[in-house]
Amino acid sequence: MPDYLSRSPVDDAEEDPDETTHLISKSTQTDILYNNENSPIIASVETRAMKFRNKTLHDISNTTELTSDSLNTSTEENCTTSFSIEELIQAQQNDNYAKNILNNIKKYKNYIVKYNLLIRRLNHPAPYVPQGDLRRTILQIYHDTAANGAHFGRNKTLHKIKQRYFWPSMYKDIENYIKSCILCTQFNPHRQKTPAMDFHGPITPTSQRGNKYIISLTDVLSKFAVTKAVRDNTAQTAVQFLKEDITSKFGTPRCILTDNGTHFTSTLMNELIKQIGATHLYSTLHHSQTNGQVERYNSTMNAKIAALSNLNKTNWDDQLSFVTFNYNASIHSSTKQIPF
Ligand SMILES: [Zn+2]
């Protein structure tokens, strides 16, 4: 199967597979909060050290051909919080991957250290960006903001980012980020459909047959939904749903969008998704607006599920199939879209 790299070869900033496998960001919103807590608050007073670093940063720009806005991306118009050089240095020092390189810099010929900043040697030398919040900020700046990204496709976004920053899994992260951008999907009819999988519940009361949750797969474009009443919200249940109720009936979705719930990030789930050849996209990692939009897409169905559970009847799982059928019938008649 050709991957996105072979379709679009990029000769600099080559990926080291060993680096990427464990470094593809799967950060959750809690990770990001955690990282924020550990990041120093940037004071508005410029210390002498800061002045020195700001000056030296300018020197780095000259000597290594970093583009002038490489560490000073203004995104005020979209309220995306950018970060300072201080924050980047601090984040590198808190990052195990960077720490290892910094401590053994002679062994890592691909990296140099300038003014406390770990920089990857490339055609465009670029500072290493640690896992977590900063990577997400960069993706937002160069894809989402009107000034810099304006929802350009993968190649343009990659081109912009790699001139300024480096991290080992950046190609895959950019690819996933753009694939999971609802706005891009919405306005590009040629782009593949993206079904979102979710658990709803626990629903009270538990049904007579012992069902407590509803698992759903909703296509964000056609809004077509498949639902099933299930006993629990475990990875096993999600895998079983995907096998028995989706791939055997509708074929294999090319990618599946989920949140970062443990049932969706489990090894079991990743194995199945790999087996069927689909790409797993994590909505919380990617677009701040993705979750909200998926929720909005699902809101009609969610309202129906809520109404179902508010009836407080133990046979709500019997009614689920009728509710879903009616929902899909009305969606289908308005959009004329084929599911998935
Ligand atoms: Zn987009």
Residues whose N, C-alpha, C, O or C-beta is under 5 A from the ligand:
A	BS01	ZN	H151 C181 L183 C184
